[in-house]
C-alpha cells in the first residue's frame, strides 16, 4: 500500500525520504556517541582510571646531599617513603646515604628490610645488590663527602712556540713553507 502511494504521488515519495533522513539523523547522534565511547574504552585512548600520585621531587634531597647536609637529606628522602613506599629511587638514595657518608649499617639494613616488604622482586634484588656493592667497595656514593688523600698533580710546564700562541696552527708564510 505504501509502495503504491509512492508511485502515484511524488510528494508522498518526498515526504517518506524526508522523514527517513530526519529519523536517521536523530538516531545517528546517540548511536555514534555510544559506539565511540565503547571504542574508546576498548582501545584505551581515553582511560577512565584516575591519575596516580606524581613521583617524588628528589632534587631537593639530592642538592642537600651534594652540599654535605647528609642528615637533612636523609630526612627528606625518608619522608617520601610515607607516600611512595614502592619507589625504588627513594630506596636507592637512602641506601647511598646510610652506607655512604653516614656510615650507619644498622640504619641501612633497616631501610633494606623496609624495602624488602614493599618492593617487587626486581626492586628487592636491586637494593640488595646496591648495598653489597657499597659494602664491598665497588660503589662509592657521594664520594666527595668522605675523607680522601690529597693527590699531588705536578706537570712539567709546556712552552708554546711564539708562532702558535693564540692560534690553532701557524700561518704558512710565517713558518717558511709558502
Secondary structure in CASP SS format (residue, H / E / C, confidence):
PFRMAT SS
TARGET T0000
AUTHOR 0000-0000-0000
METHOD secondary structure of the structure
MODEL  1
X C 1.00
X H 1.00
X H 1.00
X H 1.00
X H 1.00
X H 1.00
X H 1.00
X H 1.00
X C 1.00
X H 1.00
X H 1.00
X H 1.00
X H 1.00
X H 1.00
X H 1.00
X H 1.00
X H 1.00
X H 1.00
X H 1.00
X H 1.00
X H 1.00
X H 1.00
X H 1.00
X H 1.00
X H 1.00
X H 1.00
X H 1.00
X H 1.00
X H 1.00
X H 1.00
X H 1.00
X H 1.00
X H 1.00
X H 1.00
X H 1.00
X H 1.00
X H 1.00
X H 1.00
X H 1.00
X H 1.00
X H 1.00
X H 1.00
X H 1.00
X C 1.00
X C 1.00
X C 1.00
X C 1.00
X C 1.00
X C 1.00
X C 1.00
X C 1.00
X C 1.00
X C 1.00
X C 1.00
X C 1.00
X C 1.00
X C 1.00
X C 1.00
X H 1.00
X H 1.00
X H 1.00
X H 1.00
X H 1.00
X H 1.00
X H 1.00
X H 1.00
X H 1.00
X C 1.00
X C 1.00
X H 1.00
X H 1.00
X H 1.00
X H 1.00
X H 1.00
X H 1.00
X H 1.00
X H 1.00
X H 1.00
X H 1.00
X H 1.00
X H 1.00
X H 1.00
X H 1.00
X C 1.00
X C 1.00
X C 1.00
X C 1.00
X H 1.00
X H 1.00
X H 1.00
X H 1.00
X H 1.00
X H 1.00
X H 1.00
X H 1.00
X H 1.00
X H 1.00
X H 1.00
X H 1.00
X C 1.00
X C 1.00
X C 1.00
X C 1.00
X C 1.00
X H 1.00
X H 1.00
X H 1.00
X H 1.00
X H 1.00
X H 1.00
X H 1.00
X H 1.00
X H 1.00
X H 1.00
X H 1.00
X H 1.00
X H 1.00
X H 1.00
X C 1.00
X C 1.00
X H 1.00
X H 1.00
X H 1.00
X H 1.00
X H 1.00
X H 1.00
X H 1.00
X H 1.00
X H 1.00
X H 1.00
X H 1.00
X H 1.00
X H 1.00
X H 1.00
X H 1.00
X H 1.00
X C 1.00
X C 1.00
X C 1.00
X C 1.00
X C 1.00
X C 1.00
X H 1.00
X H 1.00
X H 1.00
X C 1.00
X C 1.00
X C 1.00
X C 1.00
X C 1.00
X C 1.00
X C 1.00
X C 1.00
X C 1.00
X C 1.00
X C 1.00
X C 1.00
X C 1.00
X C 1.00
X C 1.00
X C 1.00
X H 1.00
X H 1.00
X H 1.00
X C 1.00
X C 1.00
X C 1.00
X C 1.00
X C 1.00
X C 1.00
X C 1.00
X H 1.00
X H 1.00
X H 1.00
X H 1.00
X C 1.00
X C 1.00
X C 1.00
END
